[in-house]
């Protein structure tokens, strides 16, 4: 039986986390991720002004201490804060330190950043906003690394002409978060994401640009997307 007082365990855990944050390069990495956008190890190494091998060691320490999580997307691995609790704790420390954090500035061309295709579903600012709206109003419910539809969400999407039952029978993931290349936040992937893209194109709310993955949101689509998926 372990007779170590709980207070000693708490003190040791706090000291461990404080040590992880106290190293300047690791602190810069954490602050860079406070905007909610994931970043690669290469990007974080540049921001922290350290070499690749040193960055790898720092990122491993931050992951081991529960401050960061990693998402594999294609050939890349993206790092982000492990939880909202980590973000809140860092925000509080920044307030005490009196240091403002820097905003995320993407380098993606504007027309691709706004709306584009990602395999067979929609990506970009519009898609990330749509994903967040579906989650906020409770249509999508997170389950590990997938989503299921709430009864309200299923009814609403069926009303838009999406055959939810048919999508659920497909031999692929029904709905899942897909990390957005330009926004570094999730948009909606899976069979449901593909069905929403087809709905948007079929209704004329967006049009594909020739020889590009970019999508142009039409004037009608600007309003109808809000009406269809908004509150």
C-alpha positions as CSV (number, residue, x, y, z in Angstrom):
1,X,0.0,0.0,0.0
2,X,1.3,3.4,-1.0
3,X,1.5,5.7,2.2
4,X,2.6,8.8,0.2
5,X,0.3,11.7,1.3
6,X,-2.0,12.9,-1.5
7,X,-0.6,16.5,-1.0
8,X,3.0,15.2,-1.8
9,X,1.7,13.6,-5.0
10,X,-0.1,16.8,-6.0
11,X,3.0,18.8,-5.3
12,X,5.2,16.5,-7.4
13,X,2.7,16.6,-10.3
14,X,2.5,20.3,-10.2
15,X,6.3,20.6,-10.2
16,X,6.5,18.2,-13.2
17,X,4.1,20.4,-15.2
18,X,5.8,23.6,-14.1
19,X,9.1,22.2,-15.2
20,X,7.7,21.4,-18.7
21,X,6.4,24.9,-19.1
22,X,9.4,26.6,-17.6
23,X,11.8,25.8,-20.5
24,X,11.6,28.8,-22.9
25,X,11.4,26.8,-26.1
26,X,8.6,24.6,-24.8
27,X,6.8,27.7,-23.5
28,X,6.9,29.3,-26.9
29,X,5.5,26.1,-28.5
30,X,2.6,26.0,-26.0
31,X,1.9,29.7,-26.5
32,X,1.9,29.2,-30.3
33,X,-0.9,26.6,-30.0
34,X,-3.2,28.7,-27.8
35,X,-5.1,29.9,-30.9
36,X,-6.5,26.5,-31.4
37,X,-4.7,25.8,-34.6
38,X,-2.5,22.7,-34.8
39,X,1.1,22.9,-36.1
40,X,3.7,20.5,-37.4
41,X,7.0,19.8,-35.5
42,X,8.8,21.8,-38.2
43,X,6.7,24.9,-37.7
44,X,7.0,24.6,-33.9
45,X,10.8,24.3,-34.1
46,X,11.0,27.5,-36.2
47,X,8.7,29.3,-33.7
48,X,10.8,28.0,-30.8
49,X,14.0,28.8,-32.6
50,X,15.5,25.3,-32.0
51,X,16.7,22.5,-34.3
52,X,14.6,19.6,-35.4
53,X,16.0,17.0,-33.0
54,X,15.7,19.4,-30.0
55,X,12.1,20.2,-31.0
56,X,11.3,16.5,-31.1
57,X,12.6,16.1,-27.6
58,X,10.6,19.0,-26.3
59,X,7.5,17.8,-28.0
60,X,7.9,14.4,-26.5
61,X,8.3,15.9,-23.1
62,X,5.1,18.0,-23.5
63,X,3.2,14.9,-24.8
64,X,4.4,12.7,-21.9
65,X,3.3,15.4,-19.4
66,X,-0.2,15.5,-20.9
67,X,0.1,19.1,-22.3
68,X,0.0,18.2,-26.0
69,X,-1.7,15.7,-28.3
70,X,-0.7,14.7,-31.8
71,X,-2.9,14.1,-34.9
72,X,-1.7,12.2,-37.9
73,X,-3.1,13.6,-41.2
74,X,-1.7,12.1,-44.3
75,X,2.1,12.3,-44.3
76,X,2.1,14.9,-41.5
77,X,1.7,14.9,-37.8
78,X,0.1,18.0,-36.2
79,X,0.5,19.0,-32.5
80,X,-2.2,20.8,-30.5
81,X,-3.0,21.4,-26.9
82,X,-4.2,18.3,-25.2
83,X,-7.4,19.8,-23.7
84,X,-9.3,23.0,-23.1
85,X,-8.1,22.8,-19.5
86,X,-4.5,23.1,-20.7
87,X,-5.5,26.2,-22.7
88,X,-7.2,27.8,-19.8
89,X,-4.2,27.2,-17.5
90,X,-1.9,28.7,-20.0
91,X,-4.2,31.7,-20.6
92,X,-4.2,32.4,-16.9
93,X,-0.4,32.2,-16.7
94,X,-0.2,34.7,-19.6
95,X,-2.4,37.1,-17.8
96,X,-0.2,36.9,-14.8
97,X,2.9,37.3,-17.0
98,X,1.3,40.2,-18.8
99,X,2.3,38.9,-22.3
100,X,-0.1,38.9,-25.2
101,X,-0.1,35.9,-27.5
102,X,0.4,36.1,-31.2
103,X,-2.4,35.4,-33.7
104,X,-2.3,32.6,-36.2
105,X,-1.5,33.8,-39.7
106,X,-2.0,31.2,-42.5
107,X,0.0,31.3,-45.7
108,X,-2.7,29.7,-47.9
109,X,-4.0,31.6,-51.0
110,X,-7.2,33.3,-50.1
111,X,-9.4,31.5,-52.6
112,X,-8.2,28.1,-51.4
113,X,-8.4,29.1,-47.8
114,X,-12.0,30.2,-48.0
115,X,-13.6,27.1,-49.5
116,X,-12.2,24.1,-51.4
117,X,-12.5,20.3,-51.6
118,X,-10.6,17.9,-49.4
119,X,-10.8,14.5,-51.1
120,X,-14.6,14.2,-51.4
121,X,-15.7,16.7,-48.8
122,X,-15.5,20.4,-48.1
123,X,-12.6,22.2,-46.5
124,X,-11.5,25.7,-45.7
125,X,-12.9,28.5,-43.6
126,X,-16.5,27.8,-44.6
127,X,-16.2,24.1,-43.8
128,X,-14.5,24.7,-40.4
129,X,-17.3,27.2,-39.5
130,X,-19.9,24.7,-40.6
131,X,-18.3,21.9,-38.6
132,X,-18.2,24.1,-35.5
133,X,-21.9,25.1,-36.0
134,X,-23.0,21.5,-36.3
135,X,-21.2,20.7,-33.0
136,X,-22.4,23.8,-31.2
137,X,-26.1,23.2,-31.9
138,X,-25.8,19.5,-31.0
139,X,-26.4,17.9,-34.3
140,X,-23.0,16.2,-34.1
141,X,-22.0,14.3,-31.0
142,X,-18.3,13.4,-30.5
143,X,-17.4,9.8,-29.7
144,X,-13.7,9.2,-29.5
145,X,-12.4,10.2,-33.0
146,X,-15.8,9.9,-34.7
147,X,-19.2,11.7,-34.7
148,X,-22.7,10.4,-34.4
149,X,-25.9,12.3,-35.3
150,X,-28.3,13.4,-32.5
151,X,-32.0,12.8,-33.3
152,X,-32.3,16.5,-34.0
153,X,-29.4,16.5,-36.3
154,X,-30.7,13.4,-38.2
155,X,-34.1,15.0,-38.6
156,X,-32.6,18.3,-39.8
157,X,-30.3,16.7,-42.4
158,X,-33.0,14.4,-43.6
159,X,-35.1,17.5,-44.2
160,X,-32.3,18.9,-46.4
161,X,-32.5,15.8,-48.6
162,X,-29.6,13.8,-47.1
163,X,-30.3,10.0,-46.8
164,X,-28.8,9.5,-43.4
165,X,-29.7,5.8,-43.1
166,X,-28.0,5.1,-46.5
167,X,-24.8,6.9,-45.4
168,X,-24.7,4.8,-42.2
169,X,-24.8,1.6,-44.2
170,X,-21.7,2.6,-46.3
171,X,-18.5,0.7,-45.6
172,X,-16.6,3.8,-44.5
173,X,-16.6,6.1,-41.5
174,X,-19.9,7.9,-41.1
175,X,-18.6,11.2,-39.8
176,X,-15.3,12.2,-38.4
177,X,-13.1,15.3,-37.8
178,X,-10.6,16.0,-40.5
179,X,-7.8,18.5,-39.7
180,X,-8.0,21.4,-42.1
181,X,-4.8,22.1,-44.0
182,X,-5.1,25.9,-43.9
183,X,-7.1,26.5,-40.8
184,X,-5.4,23.8,-38.7
185,X,-8.8,23.1,-37.1
186,X,-11.3,20.4,-37.8
187,X,-13.8,20.3,-40.7
188,X,-16.2,17.4,-41.3
189,X,-15.0,14.3,-43.1
190,X,-16.5,10.8,-43.7
191,X,-19.6,9.9,-45.6
192,X,-21.6,12.7,-44.1
193,X,-19.0,15.3,-45.0
194,X,-19.1,14.0,-48.6
195,X,-22.9,14.1,-48.7
196,X,-23.0,17.7,-47.5
197,X,-20.6,18.7,-50.2
198,X,-22.8,17.0,-52.8
199,X,-25.8,18.8,-51.4
200,X,-24.1,22.2,-51.5
201,X,-23.1,21.6,-55.2
202,X,-26.5,20.2,-56.2
203,X,-28.3,23.2,-54.7
204,X,-26.0,25.6,-56.4
205,X,-24.7,27.0,-53.1
206,X,-21.1,26.5,-54.3
207,X,-19.5,25.9,-57.7
208,X,-16.2,24.1,-58.5
209,X,-13.5,26.3,-60.0
210,X,-11.9,24.8,-63.2
211,X,-8.5,23.1,-62.7
212,X,-8.5,23.8,-59.0
213,X,-9.8,22.4,-55.7
214,X,-11.2,25.8,-54.9
215,X,-14.9,26.3,-54.4
216,X,-16.8,29.5,-55.1
217,X,-19.6,30.1,-52.6
218,X,-22.5,31.7,-54.7
219,X,-24.5,34.7,-53.6
220,X,-27.4,32.3,-53.0
221,X,-25.2,29.9,-51.1
222,X,-24.0,32.6,-48.7
223,X,-27.5,32.9,-47.3
224,X,-28.8,29.4,-47.8
225,X,-25.8,27.8,-45.9
226,X,-26.7,30.0,-42.9
227,X,-30.4,29.1,-43.2
228,X,-29.8,25.4,-43.7
229,X,-27.2,24.8,-41.0
230,X,-27.6,27.8,-38.7
231,X,-29.6,28.1,-35.5
